[in-house]
Amino acid sequence: MADNESLQLTEIKNDKQVEEGRVREDLDMPRSARDLEAVYDIPVQVSAVLGRATMQVNQLLKLGRGAVVELDRKVGEAIDIYVNNRLVARGEVVVVEDRLGVTMTEIIKTDRS
């Protein structure tokens, strides 16, 4: 019997590790890039949010070329980076050749329940 199979239930950190009365050993093993190859081609939507503004429809309809909309962020404040509408990071706007880009400065870790 393997060491992992003889563990008491109270010693198991996560009840998801128990499968059919056995401890799933693969959950404790480190993952490699090859393990993720199946998801590499899945498209995701990445959004970089500079800030937000709230206004009434009549104000929106009055906007024209050159209008300025004040956002809820200050100059130099981090922007939010979303992947599939989930906040995953914060970052800064950068210029890459003649285009705008985003550099991540903070990864947001969320508890998944």
N, C-alpha and C positions, 0 to 999 in steps of 0.2 A: 504494500500500500504506500502511495506517495505521501510525503509530508503534508501537502496541501489537503489531501483527502481526510486526514485525521484531525483537522482543526475543529474546535468546538464552535457552535453557531455564534456564541458571544464574541469570539475572536475575529469574526468576519466583519470587515469594515463596512461593506455595502451589500445589502441583501440581493442585489442584482447579480452578484458573483456566484450565487448558488443556482445551479441548474440541474434538475433531475437528481437531487441529493448529492451532487458533486460540486466541488469548487471549480469554477472556470478559471483555469490557469492563464488563459490568453489575455484576460483583462489586466493582469499585473505586468505583462511583458511590454517593453518599450515598442512603440510603433516606428516603422521606417517609412520613407517616401514611397516605396513600392506598395505598401499596404493601402495607400491613398489613390493609386492610379485610377481606380474606378470612378472617382469623383472629379478628376482633373478637367474633364470636358463639360461639366455641368455649368451652364451660364448663370451668373449672378448679377444683380443690379447693384452698382456702387454709386452712392450719392455723397457729395461733400456739401454740407449745409453751412453757408456763410453766416446766416442769421434768419430771423423771421420777422414778419410785420403783420399786423392786423389792421384792416381798413374796411370801410363800408363799400358796397358795390358802386355807389355814386362817386366815391372818391377814386375808385379803381378806373371807372370809365372816363374820368377827367385827366388821367395820366396820358402824357404824350411823349414824343421824342425829347430826350434830355431831362425828363422828370427824374427826381431823386426820391427814392423810397428809403426812409430811415429804418434800419434794422435794429434788432434788440442786442447787438453785440458791439463791443468797442474795438477800435483799431488795435491790432496785435493780439486780440483774444483768440484762443484756439477755436477751430471750426470742428463741427461734428462730422464723423465719417460713418455712414450707414451701409450695411450690406444686407440686401433684401429687407429693407425697412427696420433693421435691428442695429442699434448703436453698437459699434465694435471698436471705435478708436476716436481719438482727437488728434488734430494736426494743424499744420500751417500751410498757407498758400505759398507756392514757389513758382518761379518762371523757369520753364524748360525750353530752351531755344526760343521759339516764338509762341509758345503755348503756356497756359496755366496748368499747374499740377498741384498735388497735395503730398506733403511728407508727413508720415505718422509720427507723432511725438509721444503718444500714450495709448496703450492698448487697454480697452475697457473689459474687465473680467466680470461676468455676471454669474450668479448662482443659478444653475438650471435645476428646477424641481420637477 
